[in-house]
Amino acid sequence: MTKQEIVTTVYEKLGFSKRESSDIVEHFFRIVKEHLAQGENVKISGLGNFVVKNKRARKGRNPQTGEEIEIAPRRVLNFKLSQVLKDEINDNHRKR
């Protein structure tokens, strides 16, 4: 599902104009991105948790040359499904 499909769904199901639907979706994503960029976790009940983790610097190897390199520390984003969504996905899969 794309962002545009989400906008269309908001438009069709909630009755906002296309412009209002687009603004709502854009604003929601902006809020989530701002909090993640600040290193905060985002929990959406019934969906899951977006968790920002810090990875420390480590040594790696260039696969082409075999040369050892330093991999810089960085943040990574993980998503963990809520149990509700996990159950729903598995129940729907079993019904097929």
PyMOL commands that set and color helices and strands:
alter all, ss='L'
color gray80, all
select helices_A, chain A and resi 3-14+18-37+83-95
alter helices_A, ss='H'
color red, helices_A
select strands_A, chain A and resi 42-44+48-55+58-61+68-71+74-81
alter strands_A, ss='S'
color yellow, strands_A
deselect
rebuild
show_as cartoon
